[in-house]
Amino acid sequence: MTRTRLAISAAALALAAGFLPGAAWAQGKVLKFVSWQKDERGVGDWWGSVIKEFEATHPGVKIEWTKVERGAYADTMTTLFAGGKPPDIVHLASFEFQKFADNGWLEPLDPYIKEAKLDLKGWAGQDTCSWNKQTVCTMMLYFGYIFAYNEDLLKKEGLAVPKTYAEFLAAAQKLTKDLNGDGITDQFGTGHETKGGGGQYMSEMMNYTLDAGGRWTNDAGKVTINTPEMIEGLSRWKTIVKTSLTPRDLAAGEVRQMFADGKIAMKMDGPWLYPIIQKGKAKDQIKLGMVPFKPPVGGSSNVLGIAADAPKENKKLVWDFIAIATSDKFQSSYATLGASPPPSPRADTSAATKDTPHFDLLVQATKAAADAKVDRIPKGLELQFNEFAKMVMEESQRMIIQDLDPKAVAATMQAKAEALQKQ
């Protein structure tokens, strides 16, 4: 067993036993809540406010809130569940809860939702929480990509803000330049991460595949890569990367910093890009708008659920916690504290709009992606997502390096994805 695995197991066992330093024990009932977001500015403060409200309305019940680092999170939670000591309040990333649900570790929530008359109509990303025709979680964050562009660079070339892929491509080609004549590109039309994990690589590609009308799978979970729409999307991605309209072999953070410093003209990204722009050299030149593609890339982030093995009386209390987190009051405060659109369509975001100038744009982008049911996790490949994303990245890189026909690449991806589904 590796040292890392030993550390993960030790942390999980300590959590299960309740012996972590600083564990909050009180007289009466204690609900365990494990999260990686405890110390995150904004969203961590929001979770703290939910806990405070719960404890105030449930005298004698305390929530033991423990942080586990994101890198060790899935392994730690798996150890806790497999050992029969899961946290009562289940907090998971939206791309990892599926394995927990498939093992029967998550309580079906439909009876609770029905009894509470919780209206989840229009709740962004909630469709993702359905597993084997049962609701096993509530979505806590769903986001849509926005379009950031360097207005000064576009004006210098006499370019209008692009509204379509054709306009975007023409602008990117004109804005990609060797500024000092040394044969090295100094300014790029756009920027994508092409180094790192398969999940992020897939997200970058989806800007182009979605606009071309392609999807990895259909609503029934059938693989739909070998289609004219996906072939067109792959062709667009190949054009952008192979002709170096984006810098290559850079991680997401490096690309975002280049954009913030004025070395990249146009960037499609999530709400987290804005704070980076604010610290960049070109912050006064950058404007924000809707992406020139339809629909925008969107994605679910994290979910709340109830451990199936929790005591019956604890399950009701956990549902009360979820009810507070999903209430109009706390969905509205999430917008302000988290500086991100909450999933609830009923949330009052007026205060957040005052604090974050482009908040209405974030809401518009999130709604556009959610209405189109866009997610980075393809239906039918949830359990094989990591392997699928790695395969897509490897085949796409091979397409670019070996100059392969996107039609042949789509056929290869189709066959490999179908093989993954059968495992």
Secondary structure, 3 states (H helix, E strand, C coil): CCHHHHHHHHHHHHHHHCCCCCCCCCCCEEEEEEECCCCCCCHHHHHHHHHHHHHHHCCCEEEEEEECCHHHHHHHHHHHHHCCCCCCEEEEECCCHHHHHHCCCECCCHHHHHHHCCCCCCCCCHHHHEECCEECCEECCEEECEEEEEHHHHHHCCCCCCCCHHHHHHHHHHHCECCCCCCCCCEEEECCCCCCCHHHHHHHHHHHHHHCCCCCECCCCCECCCCHHHHHHHHHHHHHHHCCCCCCCCCHHHHHHHHHCCCEEEEEECCCHHHHHHCCCCHHHEEEECCCCCCCCEEECEEEEEECCCCHHHHHHHHHHHHHHCCHHHHHHHHHHHCCCCCCCCCCCHHHHHHCCCHHHHHHHHHHHHHCCCCCCCCCCCCCHHHHHHHHHHHHHHHHHCCCCHHHHHHHHHHHHHHHHHC
